[in-house]
Amino acid sequence: MVNKLELVEHVAEATETSKAAAAAAIDAVIDGITLALKKGEEVRLVGFGTFSVKKRAAGKGRNPATGEEIKIPASTSARFKPGATLKAELNKTK
């Protein structure tokens, strides 16, 4: 697993910038994606993938312990679909 600090270090090294500048750039990208998704827009990064919003309607469920019917509220979540370049890179043989 790679955490944000390790990603910042990688970006700083790859772009020959400071860790502070790399962290600011990563934060700006994340903020931009978040704002677009909050507006219900898709974010397409060609070759990497597409971030989108998925809405799920409210429904009913059952509490498995008691069998009591419960209401499941409507929700919104983010989805990511990898692009062709990313898929190909992940499936390369070493």
Kinemage of the C-alpha trace (Angstrom):
@kinemage 1
@onewidth
@group {chain A} dominant
@subgroup {mainchain}
@vectorlist {calphas} color= white
{ca met a 1} P 0.000 0.000 0.000
{ca val a 2} L 1.205 3.511 -0.807
{ca asn a 3} L 0.158 6.328 1.495
{ca lys a 4} L -0.048 10.026 0.683
{ca leu a 5} L 3.390 10.800 2.118
{ca glu a 6} L 5.015 8.168 -0.105
{ca leu a 7} L 3.118 9.542 -3.114
{ca val a 8} L 4.299 13.076 -2.277
{ca glu a 9} L 7.900 11.824 -2.076
{ca his a 10} L 7.557 10.084 -5.453
{ca val a 11} L 6.072 13.171 -7.145
{ca ala a 12} L 8.711 15.463 -5.614
{ca glu a 13} L 11.500 13.206 -6.849
{ca ala a 14} L 9.983 12.652 -10.306
{ca thr a 15} L 9.380 16.358 -10.888
{ca glu a 16} L 12.496 17.564 -9.072
{ca thr a 17} L 10.441 19.846 -6.819
{ca ser a 18} L 10.129 20.209 -3.087
{ca lys a 19} L 7.915 17.929 -1.053
{ca ala a 20} L 5.786 20.967 -0.128
{ca ala a 21} L 5.202 21.799 -3.800
{ca ala a 22} L 4.414 18.171 -4.615
{ca ala a 23} L 1.974 17.957 -1.684
{ca ala a 24} L 0.267 21.174 -2.829
{ca ala a 25} L -0.055 19.802 -6.371
{ca ile a 26} L -1.525 16.496 -5.170
{ca asp a 27} L -3.966 18.345 -2.873
{ca ala a 28} L -5.034 20.568 -5.783
{ca val a 29} L -5.700 17.534 -8.006
{ca ile a 30} L -7.717 15.805 -5.287
{ca asp a 31} L -9.681 18.999 -4.599
{ca gly a 32} L -10.401 19.445 -8.305
{ca ile a 33} L -11.674 15.883 -8.656
{ca thr a 34} L -13.776 16.227 -5.503
{ca leu a 35} L -15.366 19.506 -6.638
{ca ala a 36} L -16.239 18.070 -10.043
{ca leu a 37} L -17.783 14.952 -8.497
{ca lys a 38} L -19.798 17.067 -6.043
{ca lys a 39} L -21.276 18.856 -9.088
{ca gly a 40} L -22.173 15.467 -10.569
{ca glu a 41} L -19.560 15.740 -13.318
{ca glu a 42} L -17.220 13.022 -14.555
{ca val a 43} L -13.461 13.481 -14.423
{ca arg a 44} L -11.685 11.748 -17.324
{ca leu a 45} L -7.942 11.349 -17.222
{ca val a 46} L -7.173 9.841 -20.605
{ca gly a 47} L -5.176 6.653 -20.263
{ca phe a 48} L -5.586 6.577 -16.486
{ca gly a 49} L -9.322 6.339 -15.924
{ca thr a 50} L -12.634 8.029 -15.208
{ca phe a 51} L -14.034 9.147 -11.879
{ca ser a 52} L -17.827 9.374 -11.753
{ca val a 53} L -20.705 9.674 -9.302
{ca lys a 54} L -23.166 6.863 -8.679
{ca lys a 55} L -26.451 7.485 -6.887
{ca arg a 56} L -28.223 4.690 -5.086
{ca ala a 57} L -31.912 4.986 -4.277
{ca ala a 58} L -33.278 4.464 -0.786
{ca gly a 59} L -34.403 0.970 -0.009
{ca lys a 60} L -35.416 -1.473 2.668
{ca gly a 61} L -33.349 -4.128 4.353
{ca arg a 62} L -33.468 -6.458 7.323
{ca asn a 63} L -31.457 -6.423 10.505
{ca pro a 64} L -29.847 -9.877 10.409
{ca ala a 65} L -29.856 -10.191 14.212
{ca thr a 66} L -33.514 -9.350 14.808
{ca gly a 67} L -35.130 -9.721 11.402
{ca glu a 68} L -36.560 -6.216 11.862
{ca glu a 69} L -37.085 -4.243 8.644
{ca ile a 70} L -34.900 -1.160 8.389
{ca lys a 71} L -34.777 1.782 6.004
{ca ile a 72} L -31.577 2.199 4.005
{ca pro a 73} L -31.147 5.850 3.043
{ca ala a 74} L -30.279 7.006 -0.472
{ca ser a 75} L -26.565 7.558 -0.968
{ca thr a 76} L -24.040 8.888 -3.425
{ca ser a 77} L -20.609 7.374 -3.963
{ca ala a 78} L -17.599 7.882 -6.180
{ca arg a 79} L -16.673 5.292 -8.782
{ca phe a 80} L -13.441 4.777 -10.692
{ca lys a 81} L -13.157 2.977 -14.010
{ca pro a 82} L -9.567 2.355 -15.123
{ca gly a 83} L -8.555 3.434 -18.626
{ca ala a 84} L -7.099 1.200 -21.312
{ca thr a 85} L -3.502 2.347 -20.738
{ca leu a 86} L -3.712 1.661 -17.004
{ca lys a 87} L -5.284 -1.754 -17.600
{ca ala a 88} L -2.575 -2.651 -20.089
{ca glu a 89} L 0.168 -1.514 -17.720
{ca leu a 90} L -1.280 -3.587 -14.878
{ca asn a 91} L -1.504 -6.684 -17.060
{ca lys a 92} L 2.027 -6.544 -18.490
{ca thr a 93} L 4.111 -9.591 -17.818
{ca lys a 94} L 7.328 -8.855 -15.986
